[in-house]
Amino acid sequence: MTLCSTADAAVILGIDEDQVRALVRNGTLPAEARAGGASLWRAETIERWDRTGRRPGTLPPSPRLEVWGVKELARRFRVTDHSVKAWRLKGKLPEPTWTVAGMILWDADAVTEMTPRCDGCSLPVDIVDSETTSGRPTRLLCSCGEWVTMTPRLAA
């Protein structure tokens, strides 16, 4: 599956980026996913919509698409964007699923695999609070009430 940005959608549709942004704003072309503030679509979805006449409300239905960028991962792990980028450079994150318009993106399933698991409920930690040491999270509070030591299951 290929993801495309606003610029890629403009190329597929043969219009300029401002026109694509206008279609997004007025609801004619809703984004299938957002990451880092950017609208994203499956390339095949845009191609099918182009072939079917580009009518408002006729974007073909697609399976759920959840995409996580550096900002979303940083928010999830309660660290800085810089920490996520450093983890990636050190090989502690799985390879990104996509790179679109310079953005590094992961499928939500890959993110779930990286999330620490709670000892209390055995599920990925649903972070509701954290304790920090020198600005870094050391323990996370799961929604079940259990404190979990911050050891995300990153790639080896």
N, C-alpha and C positions, 0 to 999 in steps of 0.2 A: 504494500500500500504506500502510495506517495502522498505526502501532505503538501499543500500549497498555501502560500501567503497571499496577501492582497495583490502584490505585484505579479505573482504566478497566475492568479485568477484573472487578472487583467489581460495577460498574454493569451490565456486559453479563450477568453471571451472576445478578444480583439477590441478591447476598450481601454481607456487609461485608468490608472489607479484611483484617481479622484471619483470617477464614475462608479467604480467598485465600492469605494467607501460610502458613496451616496446610497447605493443599493443596500448596503449593510445598515446604514442609519435609518432608512425608511422601512426596513423590515422585509424588503423584497428578497434579499439574499442573506439570511441569518447564518452566522458562523456556526460551524459544527463543533468547534472547540476554540478556546482562547488560552493563550500562554504569553506571559510577559507583556500583556496588554494588546497583543496582536490577534487578529481574526485568522482562523485556520480552517481549511476544508480538505477533504479527500479530493485528489485531482479528478478521480472518476466521477465524483458527485457533480463537480463543476461542469465536466464534459457532458454528462447526461442532462443537466439543467439547460446547457447551451443547445443541445440537440432537440429538447422538447419545447423550445420557444421562449424561454426566459420569462414566463409569466409569474407575477407575484403569487406567492403561496404554492408554487408548484415545485419547489426544491424537493427532489426525490427523497423519501425516507431512507435513513441509513442507520446501521447499528450504532449503539452508543460509542462515542469517541471522547475519551478523557486523556488529556495531554498535560504533562507537567514540565515546566521549564525550570531554570535555575532559581528564579524568584519564588516559584511555588514550592520547590524543594526546601529552600532556605526557610520559608515560613513554616513548612511542615516540621522540620527538625529544629526550629527556633534557633537558627544560626544565621550568619551573614551570607550574602551572595558570594562573597570572597571565599568563605569556608567551603561552600559547595564546589566552586571552581577549583579550589586547592585539592579537595577530595578527588575530583575527576582527574586532575593532572597527576596525582599520586597513584592512580589506578584503583582507588577505593570505591568507585562507582561502576556499575555496569556500563557498557558502551551505550551511548544515546541511541534511541530508536530512530530518531530523525534529526536532521539539521536543516532548518528552513530559514532562509533569509538571515543566516548567521546565528540563529537561535538554536541552542542545543535543547532537544526535547526527548522526554521519555514517555512511554506508554504508562498509564496508571498502574497496570499490573506489575511492571518492573519496580515502581515506587513502593507498592505494597510489600514486595519482597525485601526492600531495604528497611522498612519500618520496624523498630523494635517491637517485640511481642511482650505482652503483659503477663506476669506470673499469676496474677489473680484471675483473669478471665481468658487467658490463652489466645487472645485476639491481638491484631496489630494495635498498638497503643493509640487510643483516642486522646490526644494531648489536650488537657484542660488547664494545666499550670506547669511550671518548671522551677527548679532551684538552680541557681547559677553560681559558679566559682570563676572569678576573673572574667565575667561576661560570657562564659561558656556554660551551656546547660549540662548539669551533672546528673540530675534526676528529673524524670517526667511524671506528672500525676495523670493517671489514666482516669477516664470517666467512671470506672468501676470503683475508684477510691484507692487503688493500689499505687504505690510509688515504684517506678521502674528506673534502674540505673541506665544512663544514656549510653547505650552501646548499639548504635544502628548496625544492622546486619548488612554491612557493605561488602562489595566484592572483595575477594582475597587478594 
